[in-house]
Amino acid sequence: MLKKSLVIGLLAVMAMAPAAFADDQIQGNTTVTTIEAGSVGNGNRSIIDNVTNVGQYQSKYEYRRGRRHRSQCSGGNQVQGNTTDTVISAGNVGNYNRTRVSNQTNVNQSQFTACY
């Protein structure tokens, strides 16, 4: 996983100099989740469910006709970054308090490049 500052830096550089990244593919994702639950007293109940799904996909296909173009597919990079921060805190004061926190984070990243 990449640091959030690195992903933000990559996106900032891409915004400042788009011509330099003409053949590059850059994606960035930042997810920050804060879950807090607190109970004071008798018979209190807190139930929190959180689901975060992130899907990032990149594909690059290039076809050059003719014999002289076969080895001249452009370079270009594919860069993906994901940062996920999850903070869960729960506190109970009193009797018979129930706190249930359920958190699920799924991240799917894939890249594909073909040159013919």
C-alpha positions in Angstrom: 0.0 0.0 0.0 1.2 3.5 -0.7 1.2 6.4 1.6 -1.5 9.0 1.2 1.1 11.7 0.6 2.6 9.8 -2.2 -0.7 9.3 -4.0 -1.6 13.0 -3.6 1.9 13.9 -4.8 1.5 11.8 -7.9 -1.9 13.3 -8.7 -0.5 16.8 -8.2 2.4 16.2 -10.5 0.0 14.9 -13.1 -2.1 18.0 -12.8 0.8 20.3 -13.2 2.5 18.7 -16.1 -0.1 16.7 -18.2 2.1 16.7 -21.3 4.8 14.8 -19.5 2.4 12.0 -18.6 0.7 11.7 -22.0 1.1 8.0 -22.2 0.9 7.3 -18.5 -2.2 6.1 -16.6 -2.4 7.2 -13.0 -5.1 6.4 -10.4 -5.3 7.3 -6.8 -7.8 6.5 -4.0 -8.0 7.6 -0.4 -10.5 6.3 2.0 -10.7 7.5 5.6 -13.3 5.9 7.9 -13.9 6.9 11.5 -16.4 4.8 13.6 -17.2 5.8 17.1 -19.8 4.3 19.5 -20.5 5.2 23.1 -23.1 4.2 25.7 -23.9 5.6 29.1 -26.6 4.1 31.2 -28.5 0.8 31.4 -29.9 -1.2 28.5 -28.3 0.9 25.7 -27.4 -0.8 22.4 -25.2 0.5 19.6 -24.9 -1.3 16.3 -22.7 0.0 13.5 -22.0 -1.7 10.1 -19.6 -0.3 7.6 -18.6 -1.6 4.2 -16.1 0.0 1.9 -15.4 -1.4 -1.6 -12.8 0.1 -3.9 -12.2 -1.1 -7.5 -9.5 0.3 -9.7 -8.9 -1.0 -13.2 -6.5 0.1 -15.9 -6.1 -1.4 -19.4 -3.9 -0.3 -22.3 -4.1 -1.8 -25.7 -2.1 -0.7 -28.7 -2.0 -2.1 -32.2 0.4 -1.0 -34.9 -0.1 -2.0 -38.5 2.8 -2.7 -40.7 6.2 -4.3 -40.3 8.1 -1.1 -39.4 5.8 -0.4 -36.3 6.0 -3.8 -34.6 8.6 -2.8 -32.0 7.5 0.8 -31.6 4.7 0.6 -29.0 4.8 3.6 -26.7 6.2 3.1 -23.3 4.0 4.8 -20.7 3.5 3.7 -17.1 0.5 2.5 -15.1 0.5 3.7 -11.5 -2.2 2.9 -9.0 -2.3 3.9 -5.4 -4.7 3.2 -2.5 -4.7 4.4 1.0 -7.2 3.1 3.5 -7.4 4.4 7.1 -9.9 2.9 9.5 -10.4 4.0 13.1 -12.8 2.1 15.3 -13.5 3.0 18.9 -16.3 1.9 21.2 -16.9 2.6 24.9 -19.5 1.4 27.4 -20.3 2.9 30.8 -23.0 1.3 32.9 -24.7 -2.1 33.0 -26.0 -4.3 30.2 -24.7 -2.2 27.3 -24.1 -3.8 24.0 -21.9 -2.5 21.3 -21.4 -4.3 17.9 -19.1 -2.8 15.3 -18.7 -4.6 12.0 -16.3 -3.2 9.4 -15.3 -4.6 6.0 -12.9 -3.1 3.5 -12.3 -4.6 0.1 -9.7 -3.2 -2.4 -9.3 -4.6 -5.9 -6.7 -3.3 -8.3 -5.8 -4.7 -11.7 -3.7 -3.6 -14.6 -3.4 -4.8 -18.2 -1.1 -3.8 -21.0 -0.9 -5.3 -24.5 1.2 -4.2 -27.5 0.8 -5.8 -30.9 
